Amino acid sequence: MPGSGKANPSCCGCCHAFWVFTPRPFVEYAEARSPMPGVHIMVSVSTAVVAMALCQVQEFTGLGYDVPCFGVWYPAGTASSAMPLGALGTGFVDITSAGTFRDSTVENNWLKPRPVPAGCGFSLLIGGQRADLFPNMKPTPGLRFWGHYPAADMEFGNTFGEIEVYARAYAPLIPHDYELSGMPAAFFRFVMMNRGQSPVAAEIAFQWEAAHAGETTQNPAAIEAISNGRQWKGENGSYAVAASGEGWEITPGSPGANTIRVQSVRTLAAGEKAGVVFALAWYFPAWTSSDGEELRHRYADAYPDAAGVMKAVLPRAAEIEKRIIAWQQPIYLSPVPGLLKDAIINGLYILPRNSWWTSDGRFFQSESFTGCPITETFVCRFYGSFPLAAFFPECEKATMRSIAAAQKPDGEIPFGFGTPAGSRSPYYHVQHPIVSPEFALVTWRNAALWNDMDYLKEMYPKVQAALRFAMTLDKDGDGVVNEDPGSETGFPANQYYDVWPWWGTSAYTGGIWLAALRAGEEMAKRMEDAAFAAEMRGWYDRALKSYDDKLWTGSYYRLYNDPEHKRMSATSLTNALCGQWFAYAAGLGEILPKACIRDHIEAVLRWNVAATPYGAVNGVRPDGTVDETFPDHSAVITIGEVWNFCAMAVHAGRVREALQVFTASYGNILLLQRTPWNIPWSLDRHTGAIKWGINYYSNTCVWTLLHAIDPATCQRLAKNDLTLSVPAAAAF
């Protein structure tokens, strides 16, 4: 990948060990070339120029990193979305590209994130120059913002004259570390260097207003002194702020009944560098699910209040920052394109936005608390649970055990656990033709990823029952699970595209079934269950023949075919081979003939990809016209579907084309829409703008694209092996 990673030539040599260097922008983007040699972008020059006017894709050296980083430095306030500061099940406070706080769910207001009060933010007075980072204030001129979840960096440019100021906000998301990753806290490190010839005074104050937490209380809140900080404590929970920094005079205070504050002051000598860390901790231990269950946070078992959290986390602030860098560096060192590195890292933002982690060990994610709130929609976890399984396997096991415990006696797996935020209301016969087969596939993926026979033995009877239930949905006896719409009108559609009815045998649902049969066979072999393995192989052979007979056109797989009722669609679906995507990602290899996979990919590139400059349209006919029959699903871009297609295409040998499509897709999100921390379900094919659904669980399927190109890095991360090695050159 091009880019120097060298220091700004106008900067003195000593900044090499301290500063973030001015990077070289990829101006080629506007010239219809990608930051990947030889790959052409499918974004029009006019829209690319608009994007480049707002922000630039860059390679640079980040503070504390030993390898070049890649991302976007948004000018202050220009990103459309804000990055959440939070970790597993903790809730979040998000931070905008202006360096100000915006919304919060830390008080368990999962479904309705609230704007933080106006009194939450930072004041900086350095060398006589002032900058205030509070909600609703104008962005600080010259500030730039780089988000790399769970961290966000801010450069203040010339705001403070000869005093260079840099800040990093971060949350404690550390793969494989359950203790740190469950801490309800965020950190804010400020580093400054005096480039002038005279000493200057530096003063930074952090203030938090707890207005929302006090709105319903009958008793007045208490403000308590803690080490280098203050705690606000109300009936339902508490907040704490504190600071730590060698050579700083730290003064806590409480300027209002619901406001806590900590101020750090020092003098910077000429040429001196200094840093100080602030922290915010929160503690709101209990809430009630939408179906009436009283729930308690996992973190509530470890700490008595926000002060207890602060006592535990502030001394570990430097360790946490170093460990964030440590897990991100192998990704930045990977030979994959820079845009993919950014998508991989920032895609994990969905964990604090959508997760619960309860004191009894359950772990749940919502399809989208703020977009389509359903707890653990299985068809979304089928796409989006890959990084959870790799980085937090105990959380993945907890979720799968909850799902398995809710299996019906006939073997059916629940679609979800309730809406809008249910925890104990599993419901069934919704998208049932794919849910139970997907349960089998996810179980296989986990067992294979972890090489965990104990887990497989525990889940195997559940898998067998789920597959036998799915067999009952083969209504015409051809070996393939059939579509099963909820009425003669086709609604609900009962598959992933739930407002786009299909009939008979479909490429999407049938392909998932083929993959599930192969997974069932492999699990049976590991369990030394020869009879069930043979049964699965028999079903697979019969199903594959029927799938081919009904759906293969000679050059691609049609959307569906229902010979009994003479209903057929010739539409090409971008992610028609979803089952093949998962089979590749889970190590099952080809479930369809290689030549057919190759030709189908070519058809999608020819029709679906050509129908939009922003990825691929879900449904396109062989004449190139978009399928408008059910336009909210058939005529839009579904991001997860595009990225799954890209991953599958890489496995099938179409690396260059896959990366071209991905670059158009994520380039739109990152540069044109400027919303890497709010990736929706679907986009408008004409404009690339959000069409429906926000903050979607399923989009972390992008990790399967990294796995397709660079499986070695994925495997090392899954094993928590963070050693750095020079990657092999990429052949893009």
Secondary structure, DSSP 8 states (H G I E B T S, - for coil): --------TTS-GGGGGT-----EE-GGGGGTB-SSTT-B--S-HHHHHHHHHH--EEEEE-TT-SSEEEEE-EETT--SS-EEE--TTS--EEE-TTS-EEEE-TTS-TTS-EE--TT-EEEEEETTEEEEE-TTS---TT-EEEEETTEEEEE-TTTTTTEEEEEEEE----TT-HHHHT--EEEEEEEEEE-SSS-EEEEEEEEEE-TGGGSS-SS--EEEEETTEEEEE-SS-EEEEEEE-TT-EEEEEEEETTEEEEEEEEEE-TT-EEEEEEEEEEE--EEE-TTS-EEEBGGGGT-SSHHHHHHHHGGGHHHHHHHHHHHHHHHHHSSS-HHHHHHHHHGGGHHHHHEEEBTTS-EEEBS-TTTS--BT-HHHHHHH-HHHHHH-HHHHHHHHHHHHHT--TT----SBS-TTT-SS--B-SSSHHHHHHHHHHHHHHHHHHHT-HHHHHHHHHHHHHHHHHHHTT-TTSSSS-----SSTT--S--SSSTTS---SEEHHHHHHHHHHHHHHHHHHHHTT-HHHHHHHHHHHHHHHHHHHHHHB-SSSB-SEEEGGGTEEE--EETTTTHHHHHHHHTT---SS-HHHHHHHHHHHHHTTGGG-TTS--SEE-TTS-B--SSHHHHTSEEHHHHHHHHHHHHHTT-HHHHHHHHHHHHHIIIIIS--TT---SEE-TTT--EEE-SS-GGGGGGHHHHHHH-HHHHHHHHTT------------
